[in-house]
């Protein structure tokens, strides 16, 4: 199933080509997994081998290129014509003798693009130094342009269809959070709780199933809640401990994320105080958000609110997100941080996470929201309060 009509892909291609012209790029070699999906619809767990979309200003349709055995997936997940699907043989797979970039370079030579200004995503997760060196060796007459985040900046404003899938992911995320509240209990192993959470991620709701997320579920009991991004163990949860939850759902790889904090037993006063401050601040900050503000101004609103209570936070409190693949759901563009001058526009989508990490404990609460014509609208409807389970 291709979740978007061809007309939506045509509109995306047109916007990306306009960005290419502005950046002085004749041919874009996009290796970012989310960008490959965004431009063609391609969807497969094949990003552990080199793959790319080649988009040229003078070509009406992009070219997908990747491992030959994965090229069949384009028939099921993309709109591409067969001649624009180019799979390389397995002699290029994981061998020191040759690299798939040299195969991709031959396509550019064949099309007469080898002397053009070629854009590369230099900070893409799956674009390696070896790939870059192979391209340069194979295309000595090309002019290389760093086109990192060119497509991501186009992706930052979502279409109505993209918003719909993120809203569906939010409904799944509500269910996942309720499951987490139910299964996390004293004596239950962390791994067993995460197994139930993962099941909820994938099974979704009765109306629509879930996809795999770009992040695993993060379930962090004290004292590990002081260190974000730790994964689970087989240790049991203990009573009188706080647990930070960072949970996500994906629908056709479009994400919605919720961070919440729960406590097993009677929470200590310093945690309840911080929870009250953070919950109040995130609500009031969301109320202040509107188109025309900068990301930096949003962070300033948050920081002013918590500073009244003696707290401060130097790191960002959010970032844009949408379609993505492991290892990250963020778009790597706009961040809600000091100095970010990105102007908020309708149908931008953000994950605002107000994590506060102390010595031996922490507190997290977050919302995924979209910018509307008048303000900010959370995608999920889930209480933010510290969830106390006695």
DRENTORVEX-570946 format. One record per residue (C-alpha): x, y, z. Coordinates in steps of 0.05 Angstrom, whole numbers. Layout:
! residues N
LUMZA      xx      yy      zz
LUMZA       X       Y       Z
...
END
This chain:
! residues 390
LUMZA      xx      yy      zz
LUMZA       0       0       0
LUMZA      26      69     -19
LUMZA      -4     116      33
LUMZA      -3     178     -11
LUMZA     -30     194     -81
LUMZA      19     207    -138
LUMZA      -2     280    -137
LUMZA      27     288     -67
LUMZA      94     260     -89
LUMZA      93     307    -150
LUMZA      84     366    -103
LUMZA     141     343     -59
LUMZA     187     335    -119
LUMZA     170     405    -144
LUMZA     186     436     -76
LUMZA     251     398     -70
LUMZA     272     419    -140
LUMZA     258     491    -122
LUMZA     302     484     -61
LUMZA     356     451    -105
LUMZA     355     510    -153
LUMZA     361     559     -96
LUMZA     421     520     -68
LUMZA     455     513    -135
LUMZA     446     437    -139
LUMZA     434     404    -207
LUMZA     430     333    -182
LUMZA     413     310    -112
LUMZA     438     244     -84
LUMZA     393     233     -24
LUMZA     415     177      22
LUMZA     374     196      84
LUMZA     324     140      95
LUMZA     266     186     111
LUMZA     281     228      49
LUMZA     281     167       5
LUMZA     212     150      32
LUMZA     188     222      26
LUMZA     209     228     -47
LUMZA     188     160     -73
LUMZA     148     122     -20
LUMZA     201      68     -15
LUMZA     195      31      51
LUMZA     239     -27      70
LUMZA     289     -48     123
LUMZA     346     -44      73
LUMZA     383      18      98
LUMZA     439     -24     126
LUMZA     466     -27      55
LUMZA     477      35      11
LUMZA     415      62     -23
LUMZA     398     130     -52
LUMZA     348     170     -91
LUMZA     378     209    -150
LUMZA     337     271    -165
LUMZA     359     315    -224
LUMZA     329     381    -244
LUMZA     323     359    -316
LUMZA     289     292    -302
LUMZA     214     286    -289
LUMZA     221     227    -241
LUMZA     273     208    -189
LUMZA     314     144    -193
LUMZA     317      95    -135
LUMZA     381      56    -130
LUMZA     399       3     -79
LUMZA     413     -70     -70
LUMZA     384    -112    -127
LUMZA     344    -158     -81
LUMZA     312     -96     -49
LUMZA     293     -65    -116
LUMZA     232    -110    -119
LUMZA     205     -71     -60
LUMZA     197     -10    -104
LUMZA     141     -47    -141
LUMZA     101     -50     -77
LUMZA     118      16     -43
LUMZA     134      68     -97
LUMZA     103     100    -158
LUMZA     168      96    -198
LUMZA     171      70    -269
LUMZA     212       5    -276
LUMZA     267      41    -314
LUMZA     277      87    -254
LUMZA     292      29    -206
LUMZA     365       9    -210
LUMZA     390     -47    -166
LUMZA     464     -63    -158
LUMZA     488    -136    -156
LUMZA     512    -169     -92
LUMZA     584    -162    -113
LUMZA     578     -91     -85
LUMZA     551    -114     -17
LUMZA     597    -109      43
LUMZA     663    -122       8
LUMZA     729     -83      11
LUMZA     739     -92     -63
LUMZA     685     -44     -88
LUMZA     631       2     -62
LUMZA     559      12     -85
LUMZA     573      87     -94
LUMZA     614      70    -156
LUMZA     553      34    -185
LUMZA     510      94    -170
LUMZA     562     139    -203
LUMZA     555     100    -267
LUMZA     481     119    -269
LUMZA     501     192    -266
LUMZA     551     182    -323
LUMZA     499     146    -364
LUMZA     450     205    -355
LUMZA     503     258    -370
LUMZA     502     285    -299
LUMZA     574     269    -282
LUMZA     598     341    -294
LUMZA     541     374    -257
LUMZA     536     405    -188
LUMZA     518     345    -146
LUMZA     488     352     -77
LUMZA     505     303     -22
LUMZA     474     296      47
LUMZA     540     299      84
LUMZA     511     286     154
LUMZA     462     231     136
LUMZA     464     172     185
LUMZA     477     120     131
LUMZA     524     160      86
LUMZA     595     139     103
LUMZA     663     170      90
LUMZA     678     110      45
LUMZA     616     124       4
LUMZA     638     196      -5
LUMZA     708     177     -27
LUMZA     680     126     -77
LUMZA     635     180    -108
LUMZA     693     229    -114
LUMZA     738     177    -145
LUMZA     684     155    -195
LUMZA     662     225    -214
LUMZA     725     268    -217
LUMZA     692     322    -259
LUMZA     633     335    -214
LUMZA     626     395    -168
LUMZA     605     372     -99
LUMZA     555     412     -57
LUMZA     536     397      15
LUMZA     460     390       9
LUMZA     450     364      80
LUMZA     380     378     106
LUMZA     357     407      40
LUMZA     299     357      36
LUMZA     288     359     111
LUMZA     273     434     109
LUMZA     221     420      55
LUMZA     191     365      98
LUMZA     183     411     158
LUMZA     115     437     134
LUMZA      67     378     131
LUMZA      10     365      83
LUMZA     -60     349     109
LUMZA     -48     275      94
LUMZA      17     275     134
LUMZA     -19     309     192
LUMZA     -73     256     189
LUMZA     -22     200     198
LUMZA      11     236     255
LUMZA     -57     244     289
LUMZA     -69     170     281
LUMZA      -1     156     311
LUMZA     -21     200     370
LUMZA     -82     157     383
LUMZA     -37      96     384
LUMZA      11     133     430
LUMZA     -46     146     479
LUMZA     -59      71     481
LUMZA      15      56     490
LUMZA      19     103     550
LUMZA     -41      71     583
LUMZA      -9       3     573
LUMZA      55      28     605
LUMZA      17      54     665
LUMZA     -16     -14     672
LUMZA      44     -60     664
LUMZA      98     -22     702
LUMZA      92     -46     774
LUMZA     136     -70     831
LUMZA     166    -138     817
LUMZA     154    -135     741
LUMZA     218    -141     700
LUMZA     234     -80     657
LUMZA     240    -125     596
LUMZA     171    -155     606
LUMZA     139     -86     612
LUMZA     174     -62     549
LUMZA     151    -125     512
LUMZA      78    -105     527
LUMZA      91     -33     506
LUMZA     123     -56     441
LUMZA      63    -100     427
LUMZA      18     -40     435
LUMZA      63       1     388
LUMZA      56     -50     332
LUMZA     -16     -73     342
LUMZA     -41      -2     344
LUMZA    -116       9     351
LUMZA    -176     -26     322
LUMZA    -180      28     269
LUMZA    -107      27     246
LUMZA     -44     -13     260
LUMZA      22      14     283
LUMZA      91      15     250
LUMZA     159       5     281
LUMZA     184      69     313
LUMZA     250     103     300
LUMZA     264      96     375
LUMZA     255      37     421
LUMZA     211      49     482
LUMZA     250      84     537
LUMZA     229      62     607
LUMZA     278      89     659
LUMZA     268      76     733
LUMZA     306     114     787
LUMZA     365     124     791
LUMZA     371     113     716
LUMZA     318     166     704
LUMZA     373     216     716
LUMZA     404     194     649
LUMZA     359     200     588
LUMZA     360     149     532
LUMZA     379      87     572
LUMZA     345      23     550
LUMZA     315     -33     591
LUMZA     346     -90     631
LUMZA     317    -153     662
LUMZA     316    -122     732
LUMZA     249    -116     767
LUMZA     217     -49     783
LUMZA     221     -30     856
LUMZA     171       6     900
LUMZA     183      80     918
LUMZA     216      95     852
LUMZA     201     144     796
LUMZA     200     120     724
LUMZA     210     164     664
LUMZA     174     140     601
LUMZA     190     164     531
LUMZA     142     128     485
LUMZA     126     135     411
LUMZA      80     110     358
LUMZA      86     111     283
LUMZA      36     106     226
LUMZA      69      96     158
LUMZA     132     120     195
LUMZA      99     186     215
LUMZA     111     195     289
LUMZA      77     220     351
LUMZA     114     219     418
LUMZA      93     225     491
LUMZA     139     229     551
LUMZA     108     219     618
LUMZA     132     203     689
LUMZA     101     154     738
LUMZA     117     137     810
LUMZA     109      72     847
LUMZA      90      89     918
LUMZA      88     158     951
LUMZA     129     209     912
LUMZA     179     253     947
LUMZA     162     327     953
LUMZA     218     351     907
LUMZA     191     307     850
LUMZA     119     331     859
LUMZA     143     403     860
LUMZA     183     395     796
LUMZA     124     358     764
LUMZA      77     415     780
LUMZA     125     467     753
LUMZA     138     429     688
LUMZA      66     411     676
LUMZA      43     483     686
LUMZA     100     510     643
LUMZA      87     464     584
LUMZA      13     483     584
LUMZA      27     557     587
LUMZA      82     553     535
LUMZA      36     516     487
LUMZA     -17     570     499
LUMZA      34     624     478
LUMZA      56     590     414
LUMZA      29     619     349
LUMZA      53     627     277
LUMZA     105     681     270
LUMZA     142     666     334
LUMZA     213     639     328
LUMZA     235     574     360
LUMZA     281     614     405
LUMZA     223     656     430
LUMZA     185     593     449
LUMZA     244     569     491
LUMZA     248     637     524
LUMZA     175     631     546
LUMZA     188     563     578
LUMZA     252     585     612
LUMZA     220     647     641
LUMZA     164     605     671
LUMZA     210     554     705
LUMZA     260     606     727
LUMZA     208     635     773
LUMZA     213     571     813
LUMZA     289     567     814
LUMZA     298     520     755
LUMZA     336     529     690
LUMZA     347     488     628
LUMZA     402     502     577
LUMZA     386     447     527
LUMZA     331     451     476
LUMZA     260     435     496
LUMZA     237     408     429
LUMZA     248     397     355
LUMZA     211     384     291
LUMZA     191     313     274
LUMZA     149     275     224
LUMZA     167     216     180
LUMZA     230     179     200
LUMZA     267     114     209
LUMZA     317      88     261
LUMZA     357     115     296
LUMZA     318     180     306
LUMZA     249     210     295
LUMZA     274     282     293
LUMZA     281     321     228
LUMZA     346     355     250
LUMZA     321     423     228
LUMZA     285     470     275
LUMZA     297     464     351
LUMZA     262     499     408
LUMZA     327     527     435
LUMZA     359     595     449
LUMZA     379     631     385
LUMZA     340     588     336
LUMZA     309     638     288
LUMZA     263     589     252
LUMZA     195     623     244
LUMZA     136     578     263
LUMZA      88     565     205
LUMZA      21     528     202
LUMZA      29     453     196
LUMZA      98     449     225
LUMZA     100     394     276
LUMZA     143     390     339
LUMZA     158     345     397
LUMZA     163     390     458
LUMZA     198     351     513
LUMZA     212     385     579
LUMZA     258     335     611
LUMZA     293     355     676
LUMZA     348     309     701
LUMZA     373     314     772
LUMZA     421     272     814
LUMZA     392     203     818
LUMZA     324     220     790
LUMZA     289     258     734
LUMZA     223     282     708
LUMZA     197     282     636
LUMZA     134     307     604
LUMZA     123     322     531
LUMZA      72     336     476
LUMZA      74     327     401
LUMZA      38     386     370
LUMZA      25     420     304
LUMZA      24     494     290
LUMZA     -46     516     269
LUMZA     -67     583     238
LUMZA     -77     610     308
LUMZA     -34     570     357
LUMZA      -9     501     377
LUMZA     -52     439     379
LUMZA     -28     376     415
LUMZA     -40     314     374
LUMZA     -54     269     434
LUMZA    -103     276     491
LUMZA     -67     247     552
LUMZA     -63     276     623
LUMZA       5     306     638
LUMZA       4     296     713
LUMZA      54     254     750
LUMZA      21     185     748
LUMZA      23     157     818
LUMZA      12      82     826
LUMZA       7      56     897
END
